Structure formats: structure tokens, C-alpha cells
Amino acid sequence: MGRKEKLLEQLRNNPTNVRFEDLDKLLQWYGFECRPPHGGSHYFYKRKGCRPISIPRHKPVKSCYVKRALALIDELNEPTEE
């Protein structure tokens, strides 16, 4: 199991007390581009074919934002029916 899978499993098991840097790293590993904030604290992540997500840089990141990011990653991993 690689670092990406270990971090993903760690966040799934405990979505509380997550560092912003860990969530940022995971989203970028899955191809999301990060746009830094313009005067606020929310970082915006986008990826082609996915809805965008905004995550505030707080210590720790609230679990609702972690769960949203994990749901987006799960959508990417689902096989598409064609």
C-alpha cells in the first residue's frame, strides 16, 4: 500500500483532527488543481469532470470538509457505466 492509499485510509477512519496540508496533498494527488484564496481563508480545488470544492485553511480542518473531499474522491474511483 502506497502513501496515497495510507493517507486516504487514515482520513476515512478518522475524518476529525485532519491537517490542512494532508488534505491538500491528497486532493492534488488525485489531480485537483488548487487556487489559493483571494483575501479569505478558503482554498478552491477543481478538476475536469468534477464539481469544485472549497476548503478553509484552519487547524484542524472540520470533518464536514474532509467528508466532502472523500466523497469527491470516491466519485472519481467509481466505474462509469457506458
C-alpha positions in Angstrom: 0.0 0.0 0.0 1.5 3.3 -1.1 1.5 6.7 0.7 -1.6 7.9 -1.1 -3.6 4.8 -0.1 -2.4 5.0 3.5 -3.4 8.7 3.8 -6.7 8.0 2.2 -7.4 5.2 4.6 -6.3 7.3 7.6 -8.7 10.1 6.7 -11.6 7.6 6.1 -11.0 6.0 9.6 -10.8 9.4 11.4 -12.0 12.5 9.5 -11.5 14.6 12.6 -8.3 16.4 13.6 -7.0 16.4 10.0 -4.2 18.8 9.0 -4.9 21.1 6.0 -1.6 20.0 4.5 -2.6 16.3 4.4 -6.0 17.0 2.8 -4.3 19.4 0.3 -1.7 16.7 -0.6 -4.4 14.1 -1.1 -6.5 16.2 -3.4 -3.5 17.2 -5.5 -2.5 13.5 -5.8 -6.0 12.9 -7.3 -5.4 15.6 -9.9 -7.2 18.5 -8.3 -5.7 22.0 -9.0 -5.5 24.4 -6.1 -6.4 28.0 -6.3 -5.2 30.0 -3.3 -7.6 32.4 -1.5 -8.0 36.0 -2.5 -8.4 37.8 0.8 -10.1 34.9 2.7 -9.1 31.5 4.0 -10.9 29.2 1.5 -8.8 27.3 -1.0 -10.6 26.2 -4.1 -9.9 22.9 -5.8 -11.1 21.9 -9.2 -10.7 19.0 -11.6 -12.1 18.5 -15.1 -15.3 16.4 -14.9 -15.7 17.1 -11.1 -17.6 19.7 -9.2 -15.3 22.2 -7.4 -14.8 22.2 -3.7 -13.6 24.9 -1.3 -11.8 24.1 1.9 -10.8 26.7 4.6 -7.3 26.6 5.9 -8.0 26.0 9.6 -6.3 23.8 12.2 -7.8 21.3 12.2 -10.0 21.1 9.1 -13.6 20.4 10.1 -14.8 16.9 9.4 -17.6 18.0 7.1 -14.9 19.3 4.6 -12.9 16.1 4.9 -16.0 14.0 4.2 -16.9 16.2 1.2 -13.4 15.7 -0.2 -13.5 12.0 0.4 -16.9 11.8 -1.4 -15.4 13.5 -4.4 -12.5 11.1 -4.5 -15.0 8.2 -4.2 -16.9 9.6 -7.2 -13.6 9.5 -9.2 -12.9 5.9 -8.3 -16.4 4.6 -9.3 -16.6 2.8 -12.6 -18.7 4.6 -15.1 -21.5 2.8 -17.0 -21.3 3.2 -20.7 
